[in-house]
Amino acid sequence: MPKFAANLTMMFNEVPFLDRFEAAAKAGFKYVEYLWPYEYPAIELKQRLDQFGLKQVLFNTQAGDVTQGEWGIAAIPGRENDARRDIDLALEYALTLHCPNIHVMAAVVPEGKEREVYKAIFIENVRYAADKFKPYGIKVLLEALSPEVKPNYLLKSQYDTLEVVELVNRDNVFVQLDYFHAQNVDGNLSRLTDKLAGKFAHIQIASIPDRVEPDEGEINYQYLFDKLDAMGYEGYIGCEYKPRANTEEGLGWFIPYRHN
């Protein structure tokens, strides 16, 4: 059975962030993820997890200066020291939160800049992260973002991401397979899942085209959940969607899995 993680950045926005842990637990989730923890002391977040019987399964490295168009800095030439500082900080949080996966954000490639230069920088920083995380059993995840959501992001296709994973050549580096982004760019999700088998270690879901609950639109998620079970997938499935209205009211799709 799938192990669903509530994404606390996008779900339960009816309440302040620190109250979303309780809301997720009351809704039946055992696992949580979110984009960034750095606004809060790690020990405070760990106390929330422990209080409500939750496991943290994913968060990202820092995004950089989003007001200047940054969305990750690990691929930006000349920012290697900053990127590795962020990776070290992510490791500190992961150890306190007992989090098994860290998504290392790449970067937006400005118009006119060489993508291959950015990719080479990213590969070296991901290797740094992989080697730092390896002694603690923490996985490095890399995610493609569709151009509709994040134009000019370094990784736009699952195959872009797979290429970088293979070039990094570390056994704790995996694809973060977001079916929303994958359907926007790659399509044919069933065969894509087969092609990436063994290469992905975390999944995220949302409907297409509106990125709401996974119970409408063009993706047959029940088919994919059954397929993942048949494949023996043991990772988590992050619910990275924007609820249509009240989060709890939109969890009808989750009822069969609530007490898994």
HELIX and SHEET records of a PDB file:
HELIX    1   1 PHE A   17  ASP A   19  5                                   3    
HELIX    2   2 ARG A   20  LYS A   26  1                                   7    
HELIX    3   3 ALA A   42  GLN A   51  1                                  10    
HELIX    4   4 VAL A   66  GLN A   68  5                                   3    
HELIX    5   5 GLU A   80  LEU A   97  1                                  18    
HELIX    6   6 ARG A  115  PHE A  133  1                                  19    
HELIX    7   7 LYS A  134  TYR A  136  5                                   3    
HELIX    8   8 GLN A  158  VAL A  168  1                                  11    
HELIX    9   9 TYR A  179  VAL A  185  1                                   7    
HELIX   10  10 LEU A  189  LYS A  195  1                                   7    
HELIX   11  11 TYR A  221  MET A  231  1                                  11    
HELIX   12  12 GLU A  248  TYR A  257  5                                  10    
SHEET    1   A 9 LYS A   3  ASN A   7  0                                        
SHEET    2   A 9 TYR A  31  GLU A  33  1                                        
SHEET    3   A 9 LYS A  55  ASN A  60  1                                        
SHEET    4   A 9 ASN A 101  HIS A 103  1                                        
SHEET    5   A 9 LYS A 139  LEU A 142  1                                        
SHEET    6   A 9 VAL A 173  ASP A 178  1                                        
SHEET    7   A 9 PHE A 200  ILE A 205  1                                        
SHEET    8   A 9 TYR A 236  CYS A 239  1                                        
SHEET    9   A 9 LYS A   3  ASN A   7  1                                        
END                                                                             
